[in-house]
Amino acid sequence: MDTMRNIICSLFMLAALCTQAVASGSAPFLPSAQLVGQGQFTRFGFSVYEARLWAPLGRYSLSEPFALSLTYSREIAGERLVQASFDEMQKLQAPITQNTQWREALERVLPNVVPGDTITGVYQPGQGATFFHRERQTGQISDELAKHFFAIWLDPRTSEPNLRQALLGAKR
């Protein structure tokens, strides 16, 4: 009974934190985080998602915790999100073929989305990343996979350099 009460209390506290964070403009899953930058990802002129990068004091560094939130404008199957992620990581020469468990890991954390859904990945250096969908934890991925996954948006070689610049705050 006490365990159930603790879980319920934790969920209420998380909901309150998320509500407060939205109102204050901070990231709910990363205390003391501030918005670094945000940008729109479009395909053929249509919005796919709005991306937001959060970090302590609003300064991104791969050696510090950060959160990346994607709020979707379209319905997309989780399998398509995973495949698109793999395609982009492959372009950045991630060692995908040597890490066959990566696909399964991403399938656990990247669900189907509908317009208005947000997926947030919170990176903790040396520990990996925890993912949230609709403010509920979907799972975790290893540190190695997390670095390659977030490189899709944050690596200088990204296929979307304008979005990267916006996320890093260069286009405010």
N, C-alpha and C positions, 0 to 999 in steps of 0.2 A: 504494500500500500504506500509506504514512504517513497519507494522508487518511482511509482506512478505519479505521486504528488510532485516529486522533484522534476520529473520529465515535463509535466504540465506547466509547472512554474517556469522552467527553462524556456519552454516554447512561448509563454506569455512575455517573458523578458526579451526574447529575441524579436518577437513581433513589435514590442514597444521600442526597442532599439532601431529596428528597421523604419518604423514610422517616424521616429525622431530624426534619423539620418536623412530621410527623404526631405523632411521639412527644413533641416539645417544645411543640406547640400553636402553631406559627408557620406563616406562609404560605410554601410552598416556592418560589414564583416571585417573591417580593418580599423580598429580604434585609432584615433588621431589622424586618420587619412584625410587628405584634401584632394580636390580635383586637380589633376595635372593638366588634362586636356580632353577634348572630345571631338568626334568627327563622325561623318555619315559614310557608310559603305553602300554604294549603288552599283547596280548591274543593268546595263542597257537603259540608263536613265531612271530606273525604279529603285526606291530605297529598299535595302535588304535589312540593315540594322543600323542603330546608333551605337557607337562605341564610346566608352568612358574609361579613362585610366585614373586610378586613385593611388596615392602614395603618402607616406608620412610627410607632413609639411608641404605637400604638393610638389615634391621633387622625386622623380623616378630614378632608380638605380637598380640594376639586376641583383646587386648584393644586398638590397634591402627588401622588406616585404612590400607587395603592391597588389592591387586588385584591378582586374579588367572586367567590365560589365558590357554585355551586348544585349540591347533591347531590340527585339525583332519586329519588323514591319510586315513580314510575310509568314505564311505557314510553311514550315520546312521539316521534313522527316529527320529524325536523329541520325539515320544511316547516311543521309546526304551531308549532314554536318560533319560526321566522322570522315567520310570520303573526301570532302573538300579540305578538311584539316590535313589529311594524309597527303593529298596532292600538293598543298602549299608547303608542308614540311619537306616533302621530297624535292621540291624546287630549291629549297634551302640546304639540300644535301644532308638531311637528318638520316641516321643509320636505321631506317625503317625495317629493312630486310633482316637485320640482326636482332631485332626486337619484336618478335611476333606477338607478344602479349600486349603491345601498345594499342592495337586496334580494339581488343576486348576492354582495355582500361578506358579508352575514350568512349566506347559504346555505353559504358556504365554511367559516365558523367555528362554526356551530351544527349538529352532527351529530344523528343519531338517538340517543336515550338509552334505557337500560333501568334498572330499579331498582338503585341503588347507584352509578351513573355520576355523575361530577362534571365540570362545565364551569367553568373558572376564566378570568375575563377580567382581565388586568393592564393598568391604565391608566397611561400615562406622559404627563403634560401636554405638549402641543405635538407629541407623536409619535403618539398614537393608542393603540390597545389590541392586545395579543396574547392569543390564546385558546388554552386547553389543554383537552383531553378525554382522560381516562384517562392523564394526565400526559404527553401528547404534544401538541406544538404543532399546532393546526389552521389557523392563519393570523392575519392582522392586519387591522385596520380603521383608517380615517382618524381623525384627532383629532375632526373635526366629527361624524362618525357615532358615535364612542365617547361623546362627551358626551351625545348624544341617547339612545343605548342605555342608558347607566348611569342616566340620569334616570328611567327606568322605575321604579327602586327608590329613588333618592336625591333626586329633586326633591320639594320641599314639596307639589307638586300631584299626586303619585303617586296612582293608584287604590287603593293599599294603604298608607295612612298608618301603620297599626299595625306593619306589617313594616318600614317605613322607620324608625320610632322604635326598634324592636328592633335594626336594623342599626347605627344611630347610637349604640347603647349606652344609650339612655334607659330601656330596660326590662330592666335586668339584675337 
